[in-house]
Amino acid sequence: MKPVTLLLTLLAASPLPGADVPAEPAPAPAQTAGKLSPEVTKQLTDALPKYTPAPPAPAAPKPGTPAASAVANTDPEVVELPKVTVLPKKRPRLGPEVMLTNKAFNEQLAKEKLTSLDRGLNRFTLPLFGTSAEARAREEYEREKRAELAADVAAIARATEQLDPAEAKALREAAAKP
Protein backbone atom coordinates (compact mmCIF):
# COMPACT_ATOMS: atom_id res chain seq x y z
CA MET A 1 0.00 0.00 0.00
CA LYS A 2 1.28 3.41 -0.89
CA PRO A 3 1.83 6.00 1.87
CA VAL A 4 -0.49 8.50 0.19
CA THR A 5 -3.36 6.00 0.17
CA LEU A 6 -2.76 5.15 3.81
CA LEU A 7 -2.75 8.84 4.75
CA LEU A 8 -6.01 9.52 2.88
CA THR A 9 -7.65 6.51 4.54
CA LEU A 10 -6.66 7.73 7.99
CA LEU A 11 -7.85 11.27 7.30
CA ALA A 12 -11.19 10.04 6.02
CA ALA A 13 -11.69 7.81 9.06
CA SER A 14 -10.80 10.44 11.73
CA PRO A 15 -13.14 13.39 12.46
CA LEU A 16 -11.94 16.88 11.69
CA PRO A 17 -11.21 19.19 14.64
CA GLY A 18 -14.20 21.36 15.46
CA ALA A 19 -16.59 19.08 13.55
CA ASP A 20 -19.57 17.81 15.47
CA VAL A 21 -19.37 14.09 15.95
CA PRO A 22 -22.80 12.53 16.15
CA ALA A 23 -23.42 10.70 19.39
CA GLU A 24 -23.84 6.97 19.17
CA PRO A 25 -27.45 5.91 19.45
CA ALA A 26 -28.50 4.56 22.82
CA PRO A 27 -28.74 0.79 22.90
CA ALA A 28 -32.25 -0.52 22.58
CA PRO A 29 -33.76 -2.04 25.73
CA ALA A 30 -33.42 -5.77 25.90
CA GLN A 31 -36.53 -7.46 24.60
CA THR A 32 -37.81 -10.79 25.70
CA ALA A 33 -38.30 -13.58 23.25
CA GLY A 34 -42.03 -12.93 23.14
CA LYS A 35 -44.30 -10.12 24.26
CA LEU A 36 -46.86 -10.71 26.98
CA SER A 37 -50.41 -9.67 26.55
CA PRO A 38 -51.88 -7.18 29.05
CA GLU A 39 -54.18 -9.89 30.47
CA VAL A 40 -51.28 -12.24 31.24
CA THR A 41 -49.26 -9.41 32.77
CA LYS A 42 -52.21 -8.52 35.02
CA GLN A 43 -52.65 -12.13 36.12
CA LEU A 44 -48.97 -12.43 36.95
CA THR A 45 -48.87 -9.21 38.97
CA ASP A 46 -52.05 -10.18 40.85
CA ALA A 47 -50.51 -13.52 41.81
CA LEU A 48 -47.35 -11.90 43.24
CA PRO A 49 -47.35 -10.61 46.85
CA LYS A 50 -47.85 -6.89 47.28
CA TYR A 51 -44.96 -4.76 48.58
CA THR A 52 -45.37 -3.41 52.09
CA PRO A 53 -42.48 -1.42 53.55
CA ALA A 54 -41.08 -2.59 56.87
CA PRO A 55 -42.18 -0.56 59.89
CA PRO A 56 -39.49 1.79 61.22
CA ALA A 57 -37.40 0.28 64.02
CA PRO A 58 -37.93 1.84 67.44
CA ALA A 59 -35.15 4.24 68.32
CA ALA A 60 -32.76 3.11 71.06
CA PRO A 61 -33.22 5.12 74.25
CA LYS A 62 -30.52 7.69 74.89
CA PRO A 63 -28.60 7.59 78.19
CA GLY A 64 -30.21 9.74 80.81
CA THR A 65 -33.72 9.37 79.39
CA PRO A 66 -36.39 7.72 81.54
CA ALA A 67 -36.47 4.61 79.32
CA ALA A 68 -32.71 4.07 79.67
CA SER A 69 -32.90 4.64 83.42
CA ALA A 70 -35.72 2.11 83.67
CA VAL A 71 -33.58 -0.49 81.92
CA ALA A 72 -30.65 0.32 84.20
CA ASN A 73 -32.88 0.01 87.29
CA THR A 74 -34.32 -3.37 86.29
CA ASP A 75 -31.06 -5.04 85.24
CA PRO A 76 -28.51 -5.29 88.08
CA GLU A 77 -25.60 -5.78 85.66
CA VAL A 78 -26.17 -2.45 83.89
CA VAL A 79 -24.33 0.48 85.44
CA GLU A 80 -25.23 3.98 84.31
CA LEU A 81 -22.44 6.47 84.89
CA PRO A 82 -22.77 10.25 84.90
CA LYS A 83 -21.35 12.15 81.96
CA VAL A 84 -17.87 13.52 82.59
CA THR A 85 -15.87 15.91 80.46
CA VAL A 86 -12.11 15.47 80.79
CA LEU A 87 -9.88 18.35 79.76
CA PRO A 88 -6.14 17.71 79.67
CA LYS A 89 -3.82 19.96 81.59
CA LYS A 90 -2.03 22.15 79.09
CA ARG A 91 1.69 22.15 79.60
CA PRO A 92 4.24 23.93 77.47
CA ARG A 93 6.49 21.62 75.50
CA LEU A 94 9.44 23.96 75.27
CA GLY A 95 9.98 26.16 78.28
CA PRO A 96 12.32 29.12 78.62
CA GLU A 97 15.00 26.87 80.17
CA VAL A 98 15.27 25.09 76.82
CA MET A 99 15.00 28.10 74.55
CA LEU A 100 17.40 30.46 76.38
CA THR A 101 21.09 30.11 77.13
CA ASN A 102 22.03 29.44 80.77
CA LYS A 103 23.21 33.00 81.32
CA ALA A 104 20.08 34.57 79.77
CA PHE A 105 17.80 32.17 81.67
CA ASN A 106 19.53 32.93 84.97
CA GLU A 107 19.16 36.68 84.33
CA GLN A 108 15.48 36.22 83.55
CA LEU A 109 15.00 34.20 86.75
CA ALA A 110 16.75 36.90 88.77
CA LYS A 111 14.37 39.53 87.37
CA GLU A 112 11.31 37.35 88.10
CA LYS A 113 12.25 35.85 91.49
CA LEU A 114 14.17 38.66 93.18
CA THR A 115 12.95 42.10 94.08
CA SER A 116 14.58 45.18 92.63
CA LEU A 117 15.84 46.12 96.12
CA ASP A 118 17.54 42.74 96.48
CA ARG A 119 19.09 43.03 93.04
CA GLY A 120 20.26 46.58 93.83
CA LEU A 121 21.79 45.76 97.20
CA ASN A 122 23.44 42.59 95.97
CA ARG A 123 24.64 43.94 92.65
CA PHE A 124 28.25 43.04 93.36
CA THR A 125 29.36 39.68 94.72
CA LEU A 126 32.72 38.74 96.10
CA PRO A 127 34.19 35.80 94.23
CA LEU A 128 35.14 33.77 97.32
CA PHE A 129 32.36 34.67 99.78
CA GLY A 130 29.06 35.29 98.03
CA THR A 131 26.70 33.96 95.42
CA SER A 132 25.33 36.06 92.60
CA ALA A 133 21.68 37.04 92.34
CA GLU A 134 21.37 34.83 89.24
CA ALA A 135 22.75 31.80 91.11
CA ARG A 136 20.34 32.35 94.03
CA ALA A 137 17.39 32.69 91.62
CA ARG A 138 18.48 29.50 89.82
CA GLU A 139 18.68 27.62 93.14
CA GLU A 140 15.15 28.76 94.03
CA TYR A 141 13.92 27.67 90.59
CA GLU A 142 15.53 24.23 91.03
CA ARG A 143 13.91 23.86 94.48
CA GLU A 144 10.48 24.67 92.98
CA LYS A 145 11.01 22.14 90.18
CA ARG A 146 12.01 19.42 92.69
CA ALA A 147 8.93 20.21 94.82
CA GLU A 148 6.68 20.01 91.73
CA LEU A 149 8.21 16.66 90.77
CA ALA A 150 7.78 15.37 94.33
CA ALA A 151 4.11 16.40 94.30
CA ASP A 152 3.54 14.64 90.96
CA VAL A 153 5.26 11.47 92.20
CA ALA A 154 3.26 11.56 95.43
CA ALA A 155 0.00 11.76 93.45
CA ILE A 156 1.03 8.84 91.24
CA ALA A 157 2.17 6.85 94.29
CA ARG A 158 -1.19 7.42 96.02
CA ALA A 159 -3.00 6.08 92.95
CA THR A 160 -0.58 3.13 92.63
CA GLU A 161 -0.77 2.30 96.34
CA GLN A 162 -4.31 0.98 95.96
CA LEU A 163 -3.17 -1.60 93.40
CA ASP A 164 0.38 -2.40 94.51
CA PRO A 165 1.75 -0.93 97.78
CA ALA A 166 5.27 -2.26 97.12
CA GLU A 167 5.41 -0.48 93.75
CA ALA A 168 4.23 2.77 95.37
CA LYS A 169 6.95 2.49 98.03
CA ALA A 170 9.62 1.87 95.36
CA LEU A 171 8.35 4.85 93.40
CA ARG A 172 8.60 7.15 96.43
CA GLU A 173 12.12 5.90 97.21
CA ALA A 174 13.25 6.43 93.61
CA ALA A 175 11.88 9.98 93.63
CA ALA A 176 13.60 10.76 96.97
CA LYS A 177 17.04 9.95 95.56
CA PRO A 178 19.01 13.03 94.46
N, C-alpha and C positions, 0 to 999 in steps of 0.2 A: 504494500500500500504506500502510496506517495505521501510525503509530509503535508502537502497542500490539502489533499483529500481528508486526511486525519484532522487537520486544523479546522476545516469547514464543518466536519461532522461534530466536533466538539463545540464549536460556536453555535451551531444550530440546536444542539441539545441543551445548552445552558441558557438560562434566562438573562436578558440584558439588565444592567443595573438601572434601577428606577422604574423598570417595567413591573406592572402589577401581575403577580403570579396568582392564578385562580386557586382558591382553596380546594383541597380534595373533598369530594362529597362525603358526607357522614355515612358510616356503614348502616345498612338497612337493619332493622331489628330482626333478631332471629325468629324465623317462623317455624311453627310446628309442621309436622308432616301433613296434617289435615286440620281444617278449621272446624271449631265446634259450633254447633247451632246455639242460639240464645236459650232454647229450652233446656238443652243438656247442661249448659253452663249454670243455669238457675238451679237445676236439680243437684248439681255437684256442690254449689255453694250452700244450699239449704241443708245438705247432709253433713257438712263440716261444722265443728263446734264454733260458736260465736266467740269473739275476742272480748274478754273482760279484763281491764287492767287490775293489777294487784293492789290491794289497799295499802296506803302508806304505812310504813312501820312506825310504831310509837317511838317518840324521841326518848333517848336515855335521860334520866333525871340528872341535873347538874348538881355538883357537890354544894351543900348548904341549903338546897331546896327541901321543903318538907318531905317529898317523896324519898329523897336520898337519905334523909335523917331517919325516916321510918324503916328503911332497909337496914341502916346501920344499927338501929335500936333492936330489931328483931333478930339479927344474926350476931352471935357473940364473937365471931372471928373477924368481923369487919370493924376496922378502927378508922374513925373519921378525925383527921387532924385539922387544926386551924391553919388558915393560909398565912404564910410567912414570907416576907420579902427580905432577901439577903443582899446587902450591898457590901462589896469588898472594900477594905480599907485602902485608900489610895496612898501609895508610898512612892516617892521619887526614885527613879532608877539610877540616876547619876546625880549625886549630891555635890556640894561645893568642894568637899575634900578630894573628890576625884578630878574635878574640872580645873582647880586652881593649883598652883605650885605650893610647896610647903610654906615658903616664906609669905606668899600672898594670903594663904589660908590662915596662917597664924596672925597676921595683921588684921584680917577681917574678924577673927575670933576676939582679938583684943578690943576692937571697936564695939563689938556686940556685947561681950561679957563684962568688960570693965567700965567703970564710970570715967568721965572725963577728968575728974579730980584725981582719981587713982592713976590714970595715965599721965597726968601732969606732974604729980608728986614723984612718981617712979619713972620719970623719963630716962634717967641715966642709971645704969646698973654697973656695979663693980664686977669685974670679971671673976674674981675668986670668991666673993661673998654673997652675991645676990643672983636672983633669977629675973629675966626680963619679963615685961608685961605680956608679951606674946607667948612665952613659955608657960606662965601661970594660966593664961586663958586656954592654952592647949591642954594642960593638965586637967582643968575643970571640964573641958569638952570630953576628954577621955573618960573621966569619972562618970559623966552623964551617960555616955555610950555604954559603959560597963553596967550601970544601974538599969538601963533600958533592956540590955541583953538578959540580965538576971531576972527581971520582971517577966520577960517573954518565956524564959526557960521555966520559971516557977509556974506560969499558967499552963504550959505544956505538961509539966510534971504532975500538976494537980489532975489534969485530964487523964494522963497515963496511969496514975496511981489507982484508979478504979479498976483498970484491966490487969495491970501487972505492977505491983508495988516495988519489986526488985528493979525493974527497968526504970521506974521513976527515981529511985534512990541513986542508981548509976548515972542518970541524967543530971541530977543535982550535983553529984560529986564531980562530974566532968565539967560542968559549968563553973564550979567553984575554983578549979585549977587556974593558975595565972597564965 
